[in-house]
Amino acid sequence: LKRMMYGFGDMEQPLPETVEVMDDIVCEFISRLTEQVVVLSERRGKKGKLATEDLLFLVRKHPKMYFRAKELIRMDKEIKKANKISDTIDALGKAPAGGAAQT
């Protein structure tokens, strides 16, 4: 959180009291948002399973949050795809080609 605060213009070493207040605010925001997503998911009959669509629906009237969430979701998909490709390449490199191990 200190690094985020610094990135948004706070001092490099913010006061511990400031960090504590920000931590409380962030935790409260995330808790409330999560509770709202749970309620929305349950209304849609998806009890016990949260969906990114529900989160996007809740922040739809807040353009900065909405587009940031969309960007993070897109990036997550790209990272998962890249990791899958990397794992496949690693697996192919370790597999013996033509029955003989490569050295």
All heavy atoms as an XYZ file, in Angstrom:
815
protein
N       0.829     -1.195      0.000
C       0.000      0.000      0.000
C       0.871      1.256      0.000
O       0.544      2.230     -0.659
C      -0.944     -0.025      1.212
C      -2.035      1.030      1.261
C      -2.906      0.995      0.023
C      -2.883      0.835      2.490
N       2.000      1.192      0.718
C       2.905      2.341      0.728
C       3.380      2.683     -0.677
O       3.450      3.854     -1.058
C       4.135      2.052      1.608
C       3.871      2.054      3.073
C       5.167      1.759      3.815
C       4.942      1.598      5.294
N       6.199      1.301      6.013
N       3.700      1.671     -1.452
C       4.187      1.907     -2.820
C       3.091      2.495     -3.698
O       3.346      3.334     -4.549
C       4.712      0.613     -3.424
C       6.010      0.170     -2.802
C       6.516     -1.079     -3.450
N       7.726     -1.540     -2.794
C       8.321     -2.662     -3.083
N       7.828     -3.471     -4.008
N       9.418     -3.020     -2.456
N       1.866      2.008     -3.508
C       0.743      2.566     -4.269
C       0.547      4.033     -3.914
O       0.335      4.871     -4.793
C      -0.543      1.784     -3.988
C      -0.628      0.455     -4.677
S      -2.145     -0.432     -4.299
C      -3.388      0.695     -4.849
N       0.607      4.335     -2.627
C       0.437      5.713     -2.185
C       1.526      6.596     -2.794
O       1.243      7.690     -3.285
C       0.453      5.785     -0.657
C      -0.773      5.146     -0.016
S      -0.649      4.961      1.777
C      -0.487      6.656      2.309
N       2.753      6.106     -2.790
C       3.865      6.857     -3.370
C       3.640      7.058     -4.873
O       3.853      8.147     -5.414
C       5.185      6.138     -3.101
C       6.384      6.826     -3.697
C       6.781      8.086     -3.259
C       7.127      6.215     -4.705
C       7.891      8.724     -3.804
C       8.231      6.848     -5.257
C       8.613      8.093     -4.804
O       9.697      8.721     -5.349
N       3.195      6.013     -5.536
C       2.923      6.096     -6.968
C       1.843      7.104     -7.317
O       1.811      7.653     -8.412
N       0.939      7.346     -6.370
C      -0.128      8.315     -6.594
C       0.188      9.681     -6.011
O      -0.685     10.522     -5.864
C      -1.456      7.790     -6.049
C      -2.080      6.754     -6.931
C      -1.983      5.412     -6.610
C      -2.736      7.114     -8.094
C      -2.541      4.449     -7.425
C      -3.308      6.166     -8.916
C      -3.208      4.824     -8.581
N       1.470      9.904     -5.627
C       1.891     11.234     -5.249
C       2.171     11.472     -3.781
O       2.504     12.586     -3.391
N       2.047     10.458     -2.941
C       2.364     10.636     -1.526
C       3.880     10.604     -1.342
O       4.635     10.377     -2.282
C       1.706      9.535     -0.692
C       1.482      9.944      0.758
O       2.256     10.767      1.276
O       0.539      9.430      1.380
N       4.316     10.805     -0.111
C       5.737     10.746      0.202
C       6.246      9.316      0.012
O       5.472      8.364      0.077
C       5.961     11.160      1.667
C       5.540     12.580      1.966
S       5.526     13.050      3.712
C       6.632     11.975      4.518
N       7.553      9.187     -0.197
C       8.134      7.859     -0.371
C       7.935      7.003      0.880
O       7.690      5.814      0.786
C       9.620      7.966     -0.702
C      10.223      6.646     -1.121
C      11.631      6.798     -1.664
O      12.129      7.925     -1.785
O      12.233      5.761     -1.980
N       8.043      7.620      2.045
C       7.804      6.937      3.322
C       6.659      7.655      4.041
O       6.896      8.504      4.905
C       9.072      6.946      4.190
C      10.206      6.110      3.646
C       9.842      4.634      3.564
O       9.161      4.097      4.435
N      10.266      3.988      2.495
N       5.393      7.328      3.705
C       4.274      8.020      4.340
C       4.197      7.689      5.836
O       4.730      6.681      6.289
C       3.048      7.494      3.598
C       3.478      6.221      2.986
C       4.952      6.319      2.762
N       3.527      8.547      6.555
C       3.362      8.330      7.987
C       2.617      7.017      8.228
O       1.669      6.695      7.500
C       2.568      9.479      8.613
C       3.227     10.854      8.594
C       2.244     11.914      9.072
C       4.475     10.846      9.466
N       3.020      6.257      9.242
C       2.329      5.003      9.551
C       0.833      5.199      9.795
O       0.019      4.349      9.408
C       3.023      4.508     10.820
C       4.358      5.167     10.825
C       4.170      6.479     10.131
N       0.471      6.322     10.408
C      -0.947      6.601     10.652
C      -1.716      6.754      9.338
O      -2.846      6.296      9.211
C      -1.109      7.876     11.495
C      -0.516      7.791     12.878
C       0.981      8.109     12.936
O       1.592      8.448     11.890
O       1.544      8.005     14.043
N      -1.077      7.390      8.359
C      -1.702      7.581      7.052
C      -1.899      6.240      6.356
O      -2.960      5.969      5.792
C      -0.844      8.506      6.168
O      -0.599      9.717      6.870
C      -1.519      8.801      4.853
N      -0.884      5.398      6.426
C      -0.970      4.066      5.811
C      -2.086      3.267      6.486
O      -2.867      2.581      5.823
C       0.376      3.321      5.905
C       0.239      1.906      5.365
C       1.465      4.075      5.149
N      -2.188      3.375      7.798
C      -3.214      2.638      8.538
C      -4.619      3.096      8.135
O      -5.504      2.270      7.912
C      -3.018      2.838     10.044
C      -3.915      1.971     10.888
C      -3.626      2.105     12.375
O      -2.463      2.344     12.753
O      -4.589      1.971     13.153
N      -4.803      4.407      8.009
C      -6.108      4.932      7.592
C      -6.435      4.467      6.175
O      -7.553      4.020      5.899
C      -6.142      6.480      7.683
C      -7.375      7.047      6.993
C      -6.091      6.926      9.136
N      -5.460      4.559      5.277
C      -5.681      4.108      3.900
C      -5.996      2.617      3.853
O      -6.859      2.181      3.097
C      -4.462      4.424      3.028
C      -4.297      5.894      2.707
S      -5.693      6.598      1.825
C      -5.669      5.648      0.325
N      -5.292      1.833      4.673
C      -5.544      0.401      4.740
C      -6.981      0.134      5.179
O      -7.666     -0.713      4.592
C      -4.555     -0.259      5.699
C      -4.685     -1.771      5.703
O      -4.520     -2.381      4.620
O      -4.974     -2.331      6.779
N      -7.442      0.861      6.185
C      -8.830      0.707      6.650
C      -9.823      1.048      5.540
O     -10.790      0.324      5.314
C      -9.101      1.599      7.870
C      -8.388      1.122      9.121
O      -7.918     -0.041      9.156
O      -8.280      1.923     10.074
N      -9.555      2.147      4.832
C     -10.457      2.575      3.757
C     -10.494      1.541      2.636
O     -11.570      1.159      2.158
C     -10.028      3.960      3.206
C     -10.261      5.030      4.275
C     -10.760      4.297      1.912
C      -9.641      6.375      3.934
N      -9.323      1.077      2.213
C      -9.246      0.103      1.118
C      -9.928     -1.208      1.515
O     -10.713     -1.773      0.743
C      -7.778     -0.130      0.693
C      -7.664     -1.316     -0.243
C      -7.208      1.120      0.047
N      -9.643     -1.681      2.720
C     -10.258     -2.940      3.183
C     -11.778     -2.822      3.270
O     -12.502     -3.734      2.869
C      -9.679     -3.361      4.528
S      -7.999     -3.985      4.412
N     -12.256     -1.693      3.771
C     -13.699     -1.470      3.865
C     -14.334     -1.428      2.474
O     -15.373     -2.036      2.222
C     -13.986     -0.171      4.621
C     -15.448      0.133      4.800
C     -16.173     -0.833      5.717
O     -15.524     -1.452      6.575
O     -17.409     -0.976      5.566
N     -13.685     -0.740      1.544
C     -14.199     -0.652      0.176
C     -14.276     -2.037     -0.463
O     -15.297     -2.414     -1.041
C     -13.313      0.279     -0.661
C     -13.695      0.315     -2.105
C     -14.769      1.070     -2.531
C     -12.980     -0.417     -3.044
C     -15.140      1.099     -3.866
C     -13.331     -0.400     -4.381
C     -14.417      0.366     -4.793
N     -13.197     -2.797     -0.351
C     -13.162     -4.130     -0.955
C     -14.195     -5.049     -0.304
O     -14.889     -5.809     -0.988
C     -11.745     -4.729     -0.879
C     -10.813     -3.941     -1.797
C     -11.744     -6.209     -1.250
C      -9.351     -4.299     -1.668
N     -14.329     -4.962      1.017
C     -15.316     -5.794      1.727
C     -16.731     -5.486      1.260
O     -17.508     -6.401      0.967
C     -15.216     -5.579      3.233
O     -13.997     -6.043      3.718
N     -17.068     -4.203      1.188
C     -18.424     -3.816      0.753
C     -18.685     -4.219     -0.688
O     -19.757     -4.727     -1.016
C     -18.628     -2.317      0.922
C     -18.811     -1.912      2.357
C     -19.159     -0.460      2.469
N     -19.352     -0.100      3.856
C     -19.725      1.087      4.255
N     -19.954      2.042      3.362
N     -19.881      1.355      5.533
N     -17.705     -3.998     -1.539
C     -17.871     -4.362     -2.945
C     -18.050     -5.871     -3.083
O     -18.916     -6.341     -3.830
C     -16.670     -3.879     -3.763
C     -16.796     -3.960     -5.268
C     -17.942     -3.088     -5.771
C     -15.500     -3.526     -5.924
N     -17.258     -6.627     -2.343
C     -17.363     -8.086     -2.391
C     -18.728     -8.545     -1.885
O     -19.350     -9.445     -2.477
C     -16.241     -8.737     -1.563
O     -14.979     -8.280     -2.057
C     -16.301    -10.251     -1.654
N     -19.199     -7.946     -0.816
C     -20.535     -8.292     -0.295
C     -21.600     -8.030     -1.347
O     -22.521     -8.836     -1.528
C     -20.841     -7.492      0.971
C     -20.054     -7.923      2.180
C     -20.218     -6.988      3.371
O     -20.989     -6.001      3.275
O     -19.556     -7.238      4.392
N     -21.490     -6.912     -2.064
C     -22.461     -6.585     -3.104
C     -22.386     -7.583     -4.258
O     -23.413     -7.971     -4.824
C     -22.237     -5.163     -3.611
C     -22.566     -4.110     -2.582
C     -22.183     -2.708     -3.042
O     -21.493     -2.531     -4.056
N     -22.636     -1.707     -2.305
N     -21.183     -8.003     -4.603
C     -21.027     -8.999     -5.676
C     -21.652    -10.326     -5.249
O     -22.317    -10.992     -6.046
C     -19.541     -9.180     -6.057
C     -19.359    -10.352     -7.002
C     -18.984     -7.919     -6.691
N     -21.466    -10.709     -3.992
C     -22.062    -11.946     -3.479
C     -23.583    -11.877     -3.579
O     -24.231    -12.815     -4.057
C     -21.614    -12.219     -2.023
C     -22.452    -13.312     -1.388
C     -20.135    -12.585     -1.980
N     -24.163    -10.761     -3.137
C     -25.625    -10.596     -3.191
C     -26.105    -10.678     -4.634
O     -27.090    -11.376     -4.934
C     -26.046     -9.256     -2.538
C     -27.500     -8.925     -2.843
C     -25.797     -9.297     -1.039
N     -25.419     -9.997     -5.528
C     -25.805    -10.014     -6.939
C     -25.690    -11.420     -7.518
O     -26.581    -11.872     -8.244
C     -24.938     -9.032     -7.734
C     -25.312     -8.797     -9.180
C     -26.746     -8.298     -9.309
C     -24.358     -7.783     -9.800
N     -24.625    -12.118     -7.183
C     -24.438    -13.488     -7.678
C     -25.551    -14.403     -7.179
O     -26.057    -15.244     -7.924
C     -23.084    -14.039     -7.231
O     -22.038    -13.344     -7.857
N     -25.927    -14.242     -5.904
C     -26.999    -15.066     -5.340
C     -28.328    -14.773     -6.016
O     -29.114    -15.680     -6.267
C     -27.094    -14.850     -3.833
C     -25.925    -15.480     -3.087
C     -25.915    -15.167     -1.594
O     -26.722    -14.326     -1.134
O     -25.079    -15.767     -0.892
N     -28.579    -13.507     -6.329
C     -29.817    -13.141     -7.039
C     -29.871    -13.787     -8.411
O     -30.937    -14.108     -8.913
C     -29.911    -11.625     -7.195
C     -30.319    -10.910     -5.958
C     -30.550     -9.448     -6.263
N     -30.609     -8.694     -5.034
C     -30.368     -7.398     -4.941
N     -30.045     -6.713     -6.023
N     -30.430     -6.784     -3.790
N     -28.707    -13.941     -9.028
C     -28.648    -14.568    -10.353
C     -28.634    -16.082    -10.269
O     -28.501    -16.766    -11.275
C     -27.405    -14.091    -11.102
C     -27.458    -12.643    -11.476
C     -26.226    -12.136    -12.213
N     -25.174    -13.096    -12.427
C     -24.702    -13.467    -13.628
N     -25.190    -12.946    -14.706
N     -23.727    -14.332    -13.726
N     -28.738    -16.616     -9.044
C     -28.762    -18.063     -8.865
C     -27.393    -18.703     -8.883
O     -27.270    -19.901     -9.087
N     -26.362    -17.932     -8.684
C     -24.985    -18.442     -8.707
C     -24.414    -18.470     -7.292
O     -23.302    -18.014     -7.050
C     -24.103    -17.556     -9.597
C     -24.581    -17.412    -11.005
C     -24.352    -18.674    -11.783
C     -24.740    -18.462    -13.236
N     -24.543    -19.635    -14.022
N     -25.163    -19.012     -6.352
C     -24.741    -19.021     -4.955
C     -23.387    -19.717     -4.804
O     -23.172    -20.808     -5.313
C     -25.781    -19.734     -4.091
C     -25.536    -19.595     -2.626
C     -26.679    -20.156     -1.818
C     -26.387    -19.926     -0.344
N     -27.482    -20.356      0.498
N     -22.477    -19.026     -4.115
C     -21.156    -19.600     -3.863
C     -20.157    -19.400     -4.984
O     -19.018    -19.816     -4.884
N     -20.583    -18.754     -6.078
C     -19.667    -18.551     -7.204
C     -19.762    -17.105     -7.661
O     -20.808    -16.651     -8.113
C     -20.023    -19.490     -8.348
C     -19.087    -19.374     -9.527
C     -19.308    -20.516    -10.485
C     -18.576    -20.293    -11.777
N     -17.236    -20.714    -11.795
N     -18.649    -16.394     -7.523
C     -18.621    -15.001     -7.948
C     -18.183    -14.925     -9.405
O     -17.331    -15.688     -9.846
C     -17.648    -14.207     -7.080
C     -17.912    -14.241     -5.582
C     -16.889    -13.388     -4.849
C     -19.305    -13.785     -5.250
N     -18.778    -13.985    -10.123
C     -18.462    -13.841    -11.541
C     -17.936    -12.429    -11.806
O     -18.404    -11.458    -11.200
C     -19.701    -14.108    -12.393
N     -16.989    -12.337    -12.711
C     -16.450    -11.024    -13.064
C     -17.548    -10.129    -13.648
O     -17.508     -8.918    -13.467
C     -15.287    -11.146    -14.064
O     -15.711    -11.891    -15.196
C     -14.090    -11.802    -13.432
N     -18.519    -10.741    -14.307
C     -19.623     -9.968    -14.879
C     -20.390     -9.228    -13.788
O     -20.855     -8.105    -13.992
C     -20.585    -10.868    -15.664
C     -19.994    -11.498    -16.890
C     -19.175    -12.758    -16.582
O     -19.375    -13.369    -15.512
O     -18.328    -13.107    -17.405
N     -20.541     -9.867    -12.621
C     -21.245     -9.227    -11.513
C     -20.467     -8.018    -11.006
O     -21.040     -6.972    -10.711
C     -21.482    -10.219    -10.376
C     -22.413    -11.350    -10.796
O     -23.301    -11.117    -11.642
O     -22.249    -12.464    -10.280
N     -19.157     -8.141    -10.914
C     -18.320     -7.023    -10.490
C     -18.418     -5.884    -11.500
O     -18.611     -4.719    -11.125
C     -16.862     -7.455    -10.328
C     -15.879     -6.326    -10.050
C     -16.149     -5.701     -8.697
C     -14.460     -6.818    -10.149
N     -18.319     -6.221    -12.773
C     -18.412     -5.195    -13.814
C     -19.774     -4.506    -13.786
O     -19.876     -3.298    -13.991
C     -18.143     -5.793    -15.192
C     -16.710     -6.247    -15.440
C     -16.602     -6.966    -16.770
C     -15.748     -5.069    -15.381
N     -20.821     -5.271    -13.513
C     -22.161     -4.692    -13.424
C     -22.223     -3.666    -12.293
O     -22.812     -2.593    -12.447
C     -23.204     -5.786    -13.210
C     -24.609     -5.270    -13.113
C     -25.312     -4.922    -14.251
C     -25.216     -5.125    -11.878
C     -26.608     -4.431    -14.159
C     -26.517     -4.641    -11.771
C     -27.213     -4.285    -12.919
N     -21.615     -3.990    -11.155
C     -21.655     -3.084    -10.007
C     -20.890     -1.787    -10.244
O     -21.289     -0.734     -9.744
C     -21.102     -3.771     -8.758
C     -22.006     -4.811     -8.137
C     -21.311     -5.497     -6.972
C     -23.307     -4.175     -7.651
N     -19.807     -1.839    -10.990
C     -18.995     -0.630    -11.204
C     -19.290      0.052    -12.537
O     -18.589      0.991    -12.913
C     -17.480     -0.934    -11.069
C     -17.156     -1.442     -9.687
C     -16.998     -1.892    -12.138
N     -20.325     -0.358    -13.214
C     -20.624      0.142    -14.557
C     -20.846      1.653    -14.605
O     -20.606      2.293    -15.618
C     -21.825     -0.596    -15.146
C     -23.151     -0.207    -14.515
C     -24.282     -1.150    -14.915
N     -25.557     -0.725    -14.376
C     -25.949     -0.916    -13.113
N     -25.147     -1.536    -12.256
N     -27.126     -0.504    -12.699
N     -21.309      2.250    -13.507
C     -21.579      3.695    -13.491
C     -20.364      4.510    -13.056
O     -20.454      5.719    -12.896
C     -22.762      3.989    -12.581
C     -24.064      3.412    -13.112
C     -25.227      3.744    -12.224
C     -26.498      3.117    -12.786
N     -27.648      3.370    -11.915
N     -19.253      3.833    -12.841
C     -18.008      4.489    -12.445
C     -16.971      4.192    -13.535
O     -16.257      3.191    -13.449
C     -17.531      3.972    -11.086
C     -18.556      4.110    -10.016
N     -18.745      5.273     -9.332
C     -19.465      3.230     -9.538
C     -19.728      5.110     -8.454
N     -20.173      3.888     -8.567
N     -16.910      5.037    -14.559
C     -16.084      4.733    -15.733
C     -14.635      4.362    -15.430
O     -14.113      3.425    -16.027
C     -16.151      6.023    -16.561
C     -17.406      6.685    -16.141
C     -17.607      6.317    -14.697
N     -13.988      5.064    -14.511
C     -12.586      4.742    -14.224
C     -12.456      3.328    -13.655
O     -11.589      2.559    -14.076
C     -11.981      5.745    -13.245
C     -11.681      7.078    -13.866
C     -11.003      7.995    -12.881
C     -10.695      9.331    -13.516
N     -10.011     10.235    -12.597
N     -13.321      2.997    -12.702
C     -13.265      1.647    -12.116
C     -13.641      0.592    -13.151
O     -13.019     -0.460    -13.224
C     -14.207      1.535    -10.905
C     -13.655      2.119     -9.652
S     -14.566      1.613     -8.178
C     -16.053      2.555     -8.328
N     -14.672      0.889    -13.932
C     -15.150     -0.074    -14.923
C     -14.066     -0.405    -15.942
O     -13.750     -1.567    -16.180
C     -16.395      0.469    -15.632
C     -16.918     -0.446    -16.699
C     -17.708     -1.545    -16.373
C     -16.608     -0.229    -18.037
C     -18.190     -2.393    -17.352
C     -17.084     -1.080    -19.022
C     -17.869     -2.158    -18.671
O     -18.334     -3.010    -19.646
N     -13.466      0.628    -16.530
C     -12.475      0.380    -17.568
C     -11.181     -0.194    -17.002
O     -10.517     -0.997    -17.658
C     -12.232      1.631    -18.411
C     -13.394      1.951    -19.302
C     -14.196      3.053    -19.059
C     -13.722      1.117    -20.357
C     -15.297      3.324    -19.867
C     -14.812      1.373    -21.177
C     -15.604      2.484    -20.924
N     -10.838      0.163    -15.762
C      -9.660     -0.441    -15.126
C      -9.918     -1.913    -14.857
O      -9.051     -2.766    -15.093
C      -9.307      0.304    -13.836
C      -8.093     -0.234    -13.144
C      -6.842     -0.089    -13.997
N      -5.690     -0.540    -13.239
C      -4.627     -1.069    -13.764
N      -4.505     -1.169    -15.072
N      -3.628     -1.484    -13.021
N     -11.119     -2.238    -14.379
C     -11.465     -3.641    -14.130
C     -11.437     -4.432    -15.436
O     -10.909     -5.551    -15.479
C     -12.842     -3.745    -13.463
N     -12.000     -3.854    -16.495
C     -11.977     -4.532    -17.803
C     -10.544     -4.770    -18.257
O     -10.218     -5.853    -18.758
C     -12.721     -3.687    -18.864
C     -14.205     -3.591    -18.675
C     -14.937     -4.737    -19.253
C     -14.963     -4.658    -20.753
N     -15.777     -5.702    -21.356
N      -9.678     -3.776    -18.074
C      -8.283     -3.905    -18.480
C      -7.581     -4.999    -17.669
O      -6.837     -5.816    -18.217
C      -7.566     -2.567    -18.316
C      -6.088     -2.612    -18.626
C      -5.765     -2.874    -20.093
O      -6.671     -2.846    -20.942
O      -4.586     -3.108    -20.393
N      -7.825     -5.036    -16.374
C      -7.199     -6.059    -15.527
C      -7.685     -7.455    -15.897
O      -6.903     -8.414    -15.900
C      -7.457     -5.765    -14.049
C      -6.731     -4.542    -13.502
C      -7.224     -4.226    -12.094
C      -5.222     -4.738    -13.518
N      -8.952     -7.579    -16.214
C      -9.501     -8.879    -16.633
C      -8.863     -9.311    -17.951
O      -8.469    -10.467    -18.124
C     -11.038     -8.803    -16.750
C     -11.654     -8.650    -15.350
C     -11.598    -10.030    -17.468
C     -13.112     -8.237    -15.359
N      -8.724     -8.361    -18.890
C      -8.088     -8.666    -20.175
C      -6.635     -9.095    -19.976
O      -6.171    -10.078    -20.554
C      -8.151     -7.441    -21.102
C      -7.607     -7.715    -22.507
C      -7.448     -6.435    -23.317
N      -6.486     -5.509    -22.748
C      -5.155     -5.661    -22.817
N      -4.633     -6.700    -23.424
N      -4.336     -4.771    -22.271
N      -5.920     -8.357    -19.121
C      -4.529     -8.691    -18.861
C      -4.404    -10.056    -18.195
O      -3.487    -10.820    -18.512
C      -3.883     -7.610    -17.985
C      -3.639     -6.323    -18.732
S      -3.083     -4.908    -17.731
C      -2.087     -5.602    -16.478
N      -5.317    -10.376    -17.289
C      -5.298    -11.679    -16.627
C      -5.453    -12.799    -17.651
O      -4.735    -13.802    -17.598
C      -6.405    -11.751    -15.577
C      -6.420    -13.070    -14.835
O      -5.392    -13.410    -14.200
O      -7.454    -13.765    -14.887
N      -6.368    -12.613    -18.590
C      -6.563    -13.621    -19.641
C      -5.304    -13.771    -20.492
O      -4.915    -14.887    -20.839
C      -7.759    -13.256    -20.520
C      -9.090    -13.438    -19.822
C     -10.242    -13.020    -20.713
C     -11.558    -13.158    -19.981
N     -12.694    -12.684    -20.777
N      -4.666    -12.657    -20.831
C      -3.443    -12.709    -21.636
C      -2.318    -13.412    -20.885
O      -1.574    -14.207    -21.462
C      -3.004    -11.300    -22.023
C      -3.837    -10.694    -23.121
C      -3.308     -9.334    -23.560
O      -2.105     -9.048    -23.354
O      -4.096     -8.559    -24.125
N      -2.194    -13.128    -19.601
C      -1.145    -13.771    -18.791
C      -1.395    -15.275    -18.700
O      -0.461    -16.070    -18.844
C      -1.072    -13.129    -17.392
C      -0.493    -11.716    -17.513
C      -0.243    -13.972    -16.432
C      -0.621    -10.880    -16.253
N      -2.641    -15.670    -18.484
C      -2.967    -17.094    -18.424
C      -2.657    -17.778    -19.757
O      -2.109    -18.877    -19.777
C      -4.440    -17.297    -18.050
C      -4.727    -17.022    -16.592
C      -6.185    -17.230    -16.272
C      -6.442    -16.922    -14.800
N      -7.862    -17.035    -14.461
N      -2.984    -17.106    -20.850
C      -2.707    -17.664    -22.184
C      -1.201    -17.805    -22.401
O      -0.728    -18.841    -22.866
C      -3.325    -16.767    -23.254
C      -3.169    -17.287    -24.658
C      -3.843    -16.348    -25.650
C      -3.637    -16.797    -27.071
N      -4.245    -15.864    -28.036
N      -0.448    -16.771    -22.023
C       1.007    -16.808    -22.184
C       1.628    -17.901    -21.312
O       2.541    -18.614    -21.753
C       1.614    -15.456    -21.835
N       1.134    -18.054    -20.090
C       1.638    -19.107    -19.211
C       1.348    -20.488    -19.774
O       2.184    -21.388    -19.692
C       1.041    -18.977    -17.808
C       1.641    -17.840    -17.019
O       2.741    -17.385    -17.316
N       0.915    -17.367    -16.031
N       0.175    -20.641    -20.366
C      -0.189    -21.933    -20.960
C       0.737    -22.256    -22.138
O       1.221    -23.375    -22.273
C      -1.643    -21.904    -21.423
C      -2.212    -23.234    -21.796
C      -3.703    -23.131    -22.055
C      -4.296    -24.482    -22.287
N      -5.753    -24.427    -22.500
N       1.006    -21.253    -22.958
C       1.918    -21.448    -24.088
C       3.316    -21.775    -23.573
O       3.977    -22.686    -24.077
C       1.937    -20.196    -24.993
C       0.599    -20.047    -25.712
C       3.086    -20.249    -25.991
C       0.407    -18.723    -26.425
N       3.760    -21.056    -22.561
C       5.077    -21.295    -21.980
C       5.178    -22.703    -21.402
O       6.184    -23.395    -21.598
C       5.361    -20.262    -20.894
O       6.595    -20.522    -20.279
N       4.135    -23.138    -20.704
C       4.121    -24.492    -20.145
C       4.180    -25.544    -21.250
O       4.870    -26.560    -21.122
C       2.870    -24.712    -19.287
C       2.900    -23.908    -17.990
O       3.984    -23.396    -17.631
O       1.832    -23.788    -17.357
N       3.467    -25.287    -22.343
C       3.476    -26.213    -23.472
C       4.869    -26.278    -24.092
O       5.377    -27.366    -24.390
C       2.444    -25.780    -24.532
O       1.153    -25.730    -23.934
C       2.434    -26.735    -25.704
N       5.489    -25.126    -24.269
C       6.846    -25.086    -24.833
C       7.814    -25.812    -23.917
O       8.656    -26.590    -24.374
C       7.289    -23.632    -25.089
C       6.478    -23.045    -26.234
C       8.783    -23.554    -25.379
C       6.661    -21.554    -26.423
N       7.705    -25.568    -22.603
C       8.565    -26.255    -21.636
C       8.371    -27.763    -21.713
O       9.331    -28.527    -21.695
C       8.286    -25.775    -20.212
C       8.799    -24.371    -19.960
O       9.582    -23.861    -20.805
O       8.410    -23.776    -18.930
N       7.115    -28.191    -21.804
C       6.818    -29.622    -21.860
C       7.392    -30.249    -23.132
O       7.908    -31.355    -23.122
C       5.323    -29.868    -21.771
N       7.293    -29.518    -24.243
C       7.826    -30.028    -25.512
C       9.353    -30.119    -25.464
O       9.944    -31.025    -26.016
C       7.384    -29.148    -26.674
C       5.908    -29.207    -27.045
C       5.582    -28.159    -28.104
C       5.524    -30.592    -27.513
N       9.974    -29.172    -24.799
C      11.438    -29.169    -24.695
C      11.953    -30.295    -23.831
O      13.071    -30.764    -24.024
N      11.164    -30.745    -22.884
C      11.582    -31.812    -21.973
C      11.221    -33.206    -22.502
O      11.784    -34.179    -22.078
C      10.929    -31.612    -20.608
C      11.429    -30.383    -19.892
C      10.715    -30.183    -18.593
C      11.155    -28.875    -17.943
N      10.402    -28.573    -16.735
N      10.267    -33.261    -23.449
C       9.827    -34.543    -23.959
C      10.878    -35.081    -24.925
O      11.474    -34.346    -25.707
C       8.493    -34.401    -24.672
N      11.088    -36.374    -24.882
C      12.040    -36.964    -25.832
C      11.493    -36.896    -27.266
O      10.333    -37.187    -27.497
C      12.180    -38.415    -25.376
C      11.027    -38.670    -24.480
C      10.541    -37.355    -23.968
N      12.316    -36.453    -28.178
C      11.926    -36.356    -29.581
C      12.370    -37.628    -30.296
O      13.542    -37.978    -30.260
C      12.548    -35.129    -30.227
N      11.441    -38.289    -30.930
C      11.774    -39.499    -31.680
C      12.251    -40.638    -30.789
O      13.004    -41.493    -31.224
N      11.857    -40.602    -29.530
C      12.205    -41.685    -28.623
C      13.537    -41.505    -27.926
O      13.886    -42.251    -27.038
N      14.313    -40.478    -28.299
C      15.613    -40.254    -27.649
C      15.574    -38.920    -26.922
O      15.034    -37.952    -27.428
C      16.717    -40.235    -28.695
N      16.137    -38.883    -25.748
C      16.171    -37.655    -24.964
C      17.166    -36.683    -25.585
O      18.216    -37.075    -26.054
C      16.561    -37.957    -23.521
N      16.770    -35.399    -25.596
C      17.683    -34.372    -26.120
C      18.575    -33.892    -25.000
O      18.171    -33.747    -23.865
C      16.868    -33.193    -26.658
C      16.061    -33.535    -27.898
C      15.320    -32.306    -28.394
O      15.359    -31.262    -27.786
N      14.635    -32.471    -29.515
N      19.848    -33.650    -25.317
C      20.793    -33.135    -24.315
C      21.446    -31.877    -24.792
O      21.471    -31.510    -25.892
C      21.873    -34.173    -23.976
O      22.515    -34.580    -25.183
C      21.263    -35.344    -23.252
